[in-house]
Structure formats: structure tokens, C-alpha cells
Amino acid sequence: MPRKTGPDDFVARARSVLADEPELLNRLLSLRGEVQSFVAQHIPGSAPPPAEMLNSRNQHLLDEAARLLGPEKFEKVFGFQPEERINLVDPSLFDVEK
């Protein structure tokens, strides 16, 4: 049975791929932390950020990671090519009928 991957797998995979480049690993994890902090922000009295904003911010992380790592290391860490566009948040989940 295939093993499911989780968020912690990213860190393990990044550490494995970048084992000989600790500074590059730290820069990648710092970039990831910036995006996670943005997504985790809660402004009292406001609605969650729109899916498009979350997807745009995530794509920014991927674009920056691609510039930082280069295509070969990027694919080893993320499991897909840097040219692919990924939407992690489905906008239809935010369209709730009132």
C-alpha cells in the first residue's frame, strides 16, 4: 500500500536533497516559513483570505524556491517541475451558499 505524504515529509525530503548545502536548506525553509506565517495570519473581524490570494502566495513560494534551487533540485524536493502551476486551495470551497 502506498504511503501517504504529509507536511513533515517536505522537510525530510528537503534535508535529504540538500544535505550537503545547509545554507540553501535554511533559505528554503525560511521561505516556506514566511508563506506559512502569511497563511496562518488571522485579522480579528475579517474573513479568511480568498482562495486566489492563498494560491497566489503559495505560487510565489514555488517560484522563489525554483529560483533558489534550480530545476533539478526543485523537482527532487517538490516532486514536480517548476513550470507546473499548483493551486492548493480549491476556490469552490469558499463558495458557500448563505
Salt bridges, closest charged atoms under 4 A:
ASP9 OD1 - ARG3 NH2 3.80
GLU21 OE2 - LYS73 NZ 2.57
ASP63 OD1 - ARG85 NH1 3.05
GLU64 OE2 - ARG67 NH2 2.49
GLU72 OE2 - LYS76 NZ 3.37
